[in-house]
Amino acid sequence: MFVRVVEVKTKPGKAREVCGKLHSEVLSTLKAQPGFVDEIVLVSDAEGILALSFWKTKADAERYSHEDYGKVAEIIQHLVHSKPKVHAFDVETSTCHNIAKGKVA
């Protein structure tokens, strides 16, 4: 399993509005992507947002990143300080998805 972590530094007081946009305008696109497993969004009024999207494979995550992620950045650009930072990781373990290293739930 693979995860993309998107770090979003929002403008003051805009973190929850960004979350609302992600929920209303982006989640359906994510759910339709091949290999998409789950999305977890962490929000802090002081820090901004960390959005974690879980994918079956790195290739699935990269396909989404190249084909559709630009649209997401456009949707929230007026609510953020700078371009979101994207980090990529292999999932080592997850109690939530009951997976072990290298295995999909």
N, C-alpha and C positions, 0 to 999 in steps of 0.2 A: 504494500500500500504506500501511497505517496501523498504528501500534503504540501499545498501552497499556502504560505502565510503572507497576507497582505497587511502591511503596516500603514495606517492612514492617520496623518496628523491633521485633525479637523480645526476649523476656525472656532474661536471661543463660543460655547453654547450650541454648536452644530452637530456634535457627535450623535445624538439620538435621532436627529433629522436624517443624517447619513444612513443610520441603521434602518430607518423607515423606508428610505429609497431602495436600499439593498433588498429589503424584504419584499417591497411591492413591485420593483422593476427588474431585479436581477435574479432572484431565487428561481423563478420559473425557467429562465434561460439555463441556469446551472443544472437544474433537475433534468433538463432535456439532453444534456451532454453525455455522449458515450463515456462510460467509466466513472461518472460522478457517483460518489458514495454519500457524502454528508457535508454540511456547512455549519461551522460554529463561529459566532460573532461575539467578541468580547468588547465591551464598551466602557470607557472611562471619560467622564466629563473633563478631567484634567489632562489625560494622555491621548485621547482619540480612540481609535478602533484597531483591533487585530481581528482579521477575518481569516479563518482557517478552512480551506476547502480540501476535502479528502477525496482521493482518486484511486482507482484500482491500479493504475500504472503511471509511471512518469510520462509516457507517451500521451496518455489521455489528458493529463494536466497541461502538457506543452501544447497540444492541439487546441485546447480551450484558450490558453494564453495567447497564441498566435491568431486565432480566428475571432474570438469574441471579447476578450478582456478589454480591448481598447474602448469598446462601447460603454463598459462599466465606468472606466476612468472619466469619460465624457459626462456621464450622468451626474457624477458627484463633484466635478472639478470646481464649481462655484462655492462649494462648502468646505474645501480643504485648503491648507497652506501651500502644499507642494504636491508634486506627483507622488502617488502611493509607492512605497517600496515593497517589492515582491521578493520573498525568500522561499527556497524550495528544500524539502527534507524527505528522506525516506522515513516511514513510520517504523520505529523499533518495536514498540509494544502499545497496546491500547486495551484497557479494560472495558471501555465503552463498546468497542466493535468486536471484542473477543478475538483479537488477532495476535499472531506471533510474528516475529521477524520474517519478512518475505512471503507471508500468507495472507490471502484476502478472506474476510469473514464470509 
